[in-house]
């Protein structure tokens, strides 16, 4: 399979295709990021057929940009992510209001800079879409907004070429705005020298830059140059590994180490938790709602902390899945074919 899949240039989410005589593959949109998909396999051997589904990362059913995950065929075995199997996300709708609040407090009231670490794929485009909507509603403050990440710029341009993946809300916006990621005051920064010049910008502004966990990339320099000023805000808008710079900042420390130097944290640290691209436990159970639990022989929970998986496992058992397994790392389990 590893030899065949790289040859596939385009994918139809609704059309199965054969990899060989014993393997049939069907991708279904799972709504996590542009082009993400669950893998649905029919495996045939010795006149026996087994249906296996691997979820990949599952998206949200009320995503800012993308369509909701598709239903998938009945499976005998399911390998499923469980990242937020014990968490219920806040509503996404207030995220734009939270973002506007931080812009008003930091840039208008305190005359400071709002620094937003954001993943190049997904999170940056969500932020741009929210800012675009605020402009359409005539509520976006008249400031300079910088996207300082060459990769983010390339990905944004690529996503624009696939409007068919957008949800109905974005489709409606496209009827009155041909570019939902563009608005007055937006500047895309590619050249490294132009990025460095942002250090000398004294007026209030918003800087969106990768990486999302603030552990690498240009945003780490922006944080180092602005974290010592109480007028500024570092706004975290997604999950951060606890030992990353973003994860440490979320704990509101008095100081942090950046590039081998210790910096006092005088800037405000803001958090918007509702923008996660990962499904919460309601989304995860909704993704499974197309399945008949009595036909699922085993459901494997992966990609999650063990205590979270235990809680989600108990939830699934209550919903009728009779054999929910939390496999050990590198454990091998036969499917009976």
N, C-alpha and C positions, 0 to 999 in steps of 0.2 A: 504494500500500500504506500509506503514512503516513497517508492520509486514512481508511482503513478500520480499522486496528488499534486506535486509541484507542476505538472504539465497542464493542470486545469487553470485556464485564464479567466473564465467567467463562470458564474454559478447561478443556476435557476433554482430558487428555493423550493419550487413545487415539482421538479422533475427528477425522479430517481435515475441513476445510471449505474451500469455494471462496471465493477473494477476487474472482476474475473468471473468465471462460471459459478463460483461459490459465494460471491460477495456483491451485494447491491447497496448502494449508498444514496441517501437522501439528506440534503441540508435543509434546515428550517430556521428562519430568522428568529434569533433569541433576544434581539433588542438591546444588547449591552453597549456596543459601539457600532459604527458604520461597518457593515459587512460581517458582523459576528453571526455565528450559526451554531445550532446544535447538530450533532452528527448522529444520524439514524441508520443503522446497519441491519441488513438481513444476511445472516450467515447460514449457509447450507453445507451440510456434510453428512454423508451416509444416509441420505433421504430424510434428514432431520433439519428443521429450520429454527433458528433462534433469532429473535428480534432484540437488538441491543441499541440503547440510546445513551449518548454522552452529552450532557447539557452544555459543557463549556461554561463561561460566565453568563449568567442570566441577567437581563436588564429589567427595567421597571415598567409597570403598566401605565404610568402617568409621567413618562419621561418628557423633559423639556423639548427635545428635538425629534426623537426617533419613534417609529411605530412600536406598538406593544409586541411582545413575543408571540410567535405563531403557535397554534396547536401542533402537536406532533403525533405520529402514528402510535398505536398501541405497542407497548414494549413488554418483553419478558424480563429484561434486566435493564436497570437504569443506573448510570453513574452520574451523580448530581452534585454540583457545588453547594456549599452550605455556609458561605462567608458570613452572612447576617441572619443565620437561622434562629437567632434569639432576639432580633431587634426589629422594631417598627419605626421606619423613617418618619420624620416630620413631613408635612405636606410640602410639595415642591413649590406650589404657587407663592407662598410667602418669601421664597428665596430671593426673588427680584426686589421685594420690599426691604428685606434685610440688606441686600446689596446697596440699594438707594440710601438706606439709613447710614451705612458706613461711609458712603461718598459724601453725604451731607455733613456728618459729624467730623470726618477727617479733613476733607478738602475745603468745605465752605466755612465751617465753624472754626476749626483749628488751623486752617491754611497750611495743611500738611500734605504728604504724599500717601496714597493708598497703594501698598505693594501686595499683589495677589499671586502667590505661586499657583500655577495651574498646569495640569497635564496637557501636552500638545494635542493629543487626540481626545476629543470629547468635551473635556471640561472648559478648555479655552473657547470652543464654539458655543457652548451653553452660555458662558458669560457674555460673549458678543451678542448673542441672540437676546438675552435679557436687556442689555444696554440698548439694543436696537428698539425693543418694545417700549422701553421707557422714553426713547426719543419720539416714537410714533404717538405716544400718549402725552407728549410735550412736558415730560417731567424730568428729563435727563439734564443735569446741571451742565452748563456751558464750560467745559474743561477740556484739556488735552488728555486723550486716552491712548496709551502706548501698548502695543503687543510686541514685546521684545523677545522674539524667538523665531529664527528662520524655519525650524521644523513646524512650529505652530502655523506659520503663514502658509507653508506648502500644503499642510493637511487641510487648513481651512479652504484653500482654493480647490483641493481635490473633493472635499465634501460638497461644495457648491455644485459639482457636476452630477450629483446623485440626489436630486430632489425627490425622487420616487421613494426614498427611504424615510422621508420626513413624515411626522404625524399630521393629523388633520388640522391642528392649530397652526402649525408652521405653513401648511398648504394654504390656509386662509390668508395668512400674512403675506405670502408670496403674490397673492392676487392684487395687493396694493403696494407692495414693496419688492422690487426685483432682486434685492440683495439683503437678506435678513441678518447678515453679519457685518454690515457697513452702516456707519452713522457719522454725523458731524463731529469733528474733533478727533477722529480715530486715525492713528498713525501706526504703520507697520515698520518695525525696525529690523533690518537684516544685517547691515554692516556692523562689525564689532566696534569700530570707532564711534559710530552713531550711538551705540549702546552705552559706551563709556561717557558720552556727553550728557546722558541723563543724570549722571551724578552731580552735574553742575546746574541742573534745572532747579530754580528756587521757587517757582510758583507751584501752587497746588496742582496735582495731577494724579492719574491712575496708571499704574504700571502692571500689566499682566505678563508673566514670564514663567518659563519652565525652569526647573522641574516641579511637579506638583507636591512632592514631599520636601522641597527646598534643599535637597541633598546634593544637587549638582546643577550645572548650567548657569545661565546669566542671573537668574533670580537670586542665587546665593550671594553674588556681588551686590545686588541691590539691597538685600537685607543687611549685609555688613555695613553698607554706606548709610543706611537710614535707621537702623535699630536703636541708635543712641539719641534720637530726637523724639521728645514726647509729643510733638505735633503729629507724628506719623502713625500709621497703623499697618501691621502685617496681618493680612486676612487669609486664614486657612479655610479652603472651600472643599475639602475632601479628606479621605482617609490618609493617614500618615503612619508609617511603621514607627513604633514608639521610640526607637533609637535614632531615627533620622532627625535632621535639624527641625523639620516641620513638627515631628512628634514631640520633640523637646519643647518647642515654642508653645505648643498647645497646653503644656503644663504650667505656663506663665512663670518661667524661671527668672531669677534676678540677673543671671548672666548666662551666656552660651559661648561655646567655642566655635569659631568660624575661620577656616584656613589657618588653624594653629594659633589664633589670637583670641583672647577672651574679651567678649563685648558685654557691657552692661545693657540690660534690656530696659530702655526707657520708652520705647514706642509701645503703643497699645497692641495687644494681640487679640484679634477678632476671629470668630469661628462661625461658619455656616455649615451645619451638618446635613442639611436636607438635600444636598446636591450629589449624593453618592449615586454612581451608575450601577451599583450592585443591587439586586433584588433584596428586599427585606423578607421576613418570614411569610407575610401575606402574599407578596409577589411570588415567592417560591412555591407556596401551596397552590396559588392560582395557575402557575405554569403546569403543575401536575394535575389540574382539574380535568384535563382531557383524557385521563387514564382511568381504566377500571382497575382498582387496587387488587382485586381478586386474581387478575391475570398477571400481575407483576410478581415474578418468583423471588427476586431479590432487588433491593434498592440500596445502592452504595453511596454513602455520603463522603465527599472529599472536599479539599480546598476550604478548610475551616479549622478553627481551634476546637480541641476535643470537647471542652465543656459546652461550647456552642452547639456542636454536633449532637451531644447527648440530649440537650433540650429540644433540638429540632427532631431528633429521632423519636422522642416520646410524643411529640405533636403528630408525627406521621403515623405512628402506631395507633393513636386515637382515631385517625382518619381511615383506618382500615388496611394499611400496608403491614402485612404480617411478618415480613422479614427485612428489617432495615439494618444494614451492616455498616460499621465504621471500621474500614480496613486499616491495618498497620502499614507503615511505609514499606514498600517493596514486596508486600504480601501478594502471592499469586493465588487466584481463585479460578477454578474451572467452571465452564458454563455448560458442561454436559453434552458437548458435541464432538 
